[in-house]
């Protein structure tokens, strides 16, 4: 084999593979928890600073995960562990409503019958300007012209105009934490 081909297929020993796998799993859990703490509005409104953060995070944790190993096999082990961990985490959230609520969150009512719900807006980090912008995006000029605005779990704001018919079940109100 030529010298360059030998380097392509270099690989860590079994202990090195285990260390890469464990570090990758720990970093995955840490990042999922850390990004969850940012809150739904921040994740739903990525800007240039968030993009830079994601790139820098990826670069900084790569060194910690790889244990100084930059072999092809080491990278494949780290990627495989991250993909499997993500798949397992998704399956666990699908099976556990409690886990899903704690990680994904629930929608929050931030405007009710044209009146901003200040406590929820403050809690979720939504400014009056952001609420007004969301109303304009839905073709509504004034808060009084909206039946409700909901901060969704993905960080977007849904708006229901006054003239709209909304299904108002007990489940719907419970999810939005209405009395």
N, C-alpha and C positions, 0 to 999 in steps of 0.2 A: 504494500500500500504506500502511496505517496505520503509525504509528511503532512500536507494540508488535510488530507482525508483522515489521517489518524487523529488530528486535532478536532475534527468535526464530531467524531464519535467517542471522544474522551468522556468518561463518566465518573461520578463519585462512587465511592464504595457504598456498601449497604448502610453503614452507620451514617454516612453523609446524606444519603437519600432520605433516611428517617428524620434527620435533623431538619433538612429542607422542608419536608412534609409538615412536621410539627410547627415550625416557625411560620410557614404559610398559613396554616390553620389558625394559629393564635393571632396573626395580623389580620386575617379576614374577620374574625370575631371582633377584634378591637375596632376596625374600621366601620363595620356595620353598626356597632353600638355608637361610635363617635358621630357618624353621619346621621343617625337617628336623633341624637341629641340636638343637632342643628335645627330641627323643626321642619314641618312640612312646607312652610312658606319659602324658606331659604332654598330647599331642594327643588321647589317648583319654579323658582325664578333664578336660574343660573345666569351669571353675568361673566365678564372676562376674568374677574378675580377668582370666581369659583372654578373656572376652567384651569387657571394657573394652579390653584390649590390641588385639583385632581391630578394634574401632571406632576407637580412636585411631590405629592403624596406617593404616587406610583413609583417615582424615581427613588424616593427616600426609603420606602419599605422594600423595594427590590433588593437592595444591598443587605438588609437585615434578613430577608427570607432566604437568600441564596447562600449565606454562610461563606462568602468569598468564592463561591463556585460559579464560574460563568460557562459551564459546559452546556451543551445542547440537552443532555439528559437531565441535568439539574433544572433547567428552565422548563422542560416538559413536566417534570415532577411537580414543580410549584404550580404551573398552570393547571395540571390535572387535579391537584388538591383543591385549588380555588374553585374550579368548575364543579367538582363533586360536592364541596361544602355548600356552594350556592344552591345546587339542586336539592340537597338534603334540607337546607334551611327553608327553601320554598315549599317543599313537601310538608315540613313540620308546621309552617304557617297555614297551609291549606287545611291541615287536620285540626289545628287548634285555634279556635276563634280568639281565645285569650291572648295567645302569642301574637296573632295577627294584629289585634287591636293595640297591643303594647308596642309593636314594631312599626306598624303602618299608621296607626292612629284612627281617629274618627272625624267625619266632617264637623265643622263648627259653624253655627249660625252667627253671622256678623252683622246682618241687617234684618230686622223683623218688622214687617208692615211699614216700611219707609223710615224706620228709626234705627240708627246704628246701635249695635250692642257693644258699648264701649269696653266692658269688662272682657269680653271674648276677643275683641280687636286688640286690646292691650296684651292679653295673654298670648295671642298668636303673633304679635308683632306687626299687625296690619295698621297702616296709617290711614287717616281720612283721605289723603290724596290717592292712595292705592285703591281704596274702596270706590272713590269717584271715578278713577280711571277704568276700573272693572265695569262700572255701570255704563260709562260711555262706550266701552267695547261692545256692550250688549244693546246699544241704541237707546239708552235711558239717560236723560239729562239731569234729573233730580232724584235724590234718594226716595222722596215721597212717591215716585212713580214705580217703585219696585216693591213687590210683595215680600221678597226675601233675597238675601245674598248669602251664599254658603261657601266657606273656605273648604275646598275638597282635600282629600288626603294626599293628592299629588301636588298640592300647592296652588292649583288654579282656583279661580273664584267663579262660581256659577251664580247667575242672576235670574230670578223669576219675575217678570213684569206683573203689574197689578191685574191686567186683563187676562192673565193666564190661569188656567185651571190646574191646580196642583193636588195630587193625591196626598191627602193628609191622614195617614194611618197612625195608629199608636206607635208602630215600629218606627215610622219616619220621624216623629217627634222625639222618641226616645233616643234615636241615633244622633239627633241634633241637640239633645239635652234641654228640651223645652219642658215647662211644667205641665 
